[in-house]
Structure formats: C-alpha cells, structure tokens
C-alpha cells in the first residue's frame, strides 16, 4: 500500500500541472485566434492603456535602443526634383494592439503632412528582416529622421500625434510651416 500512496502523491500533482499547462495554452491559442479574426480596435480603450500600452516583444527582453544595433542613417526615398523631408518610420504589426492604435495616427500624418513629412509604416511580422535592419526589439517603435536622413530619436509603444510633432519641433524641424 505504501507504493500506491507514493505514486499517488508524486504522479497526480505532476499530471495536474500538465493539465493546467495544457489548459492555459489552449486559452492562449484561442485568444490569439480571436485577435487574428478581429481586425478592429476596441473603442473602449481606457486612458491608462494609452499612457502605458502593452508592448509586444520581438526578440527577448533587451532594450529597444542599444548602441550596437541602432541604425544612425536610413536610405531616404527621393526623386531628383523632390526636396529632402524629415521622416518618421513606424515599425509594428497590423495585429498588435498598440500598433493598431497607431495606425490612424500614421495615416493622418501621411495625409495631413504630405510634402512636408515622409511617413512610413513597416509590418515586421510580414517583413521580419526590417526589424533586424532597423535594430528594433519591441513593437511598435517609431524612428525619427532629420532632413539629412540621420536618426535623432526613437520611441517605443503608443505615441500621440501631438507628441510625434513635438519630437520634430524639439529637434528644430518645422513641419507645420
């Protein structure tokens, strides 16, 4: 009888843990499938979520800005007749919540500041090489470039349109004028 008691006390808890892990994984995958199907942002996002958004990691817990991975320059798309513009690159994914929150802001900046600011969105889940090229580890990440194509700032997470414009203004880059 002693053998059965030891089996009961050793194996049953381990099986319980295994079933618990399986149940948690099932819930996670079910939630992920639901997020893939739902492409819209919930309109009831609280101001707390906006101020401290969930950030999705791409390659572990390293910081988003490390000296050896940050690109200082980026190729600027320009034609011979086009003047050099300041540039904003938003790296994210169309399925992450903070990235979805950024999408309307990026589109609004593209439309409102056409000819004054170059705005680009890169989906790093569809183009994984872009994350490595730009040296990012967390999405969304916004990279700010001056008119010479030199990076002067990075931001990780959600950022408002006003704060984006303020970053350019602090650098002395006038976009409104």
Helices and strands as residue ranges (DSSP letters): H 2-37, H 47-51, E 56-57, E 86-92, H 97-112, E 117-123, H 128-134, E 138-139, E 141-145, E 151-156, H 161-170
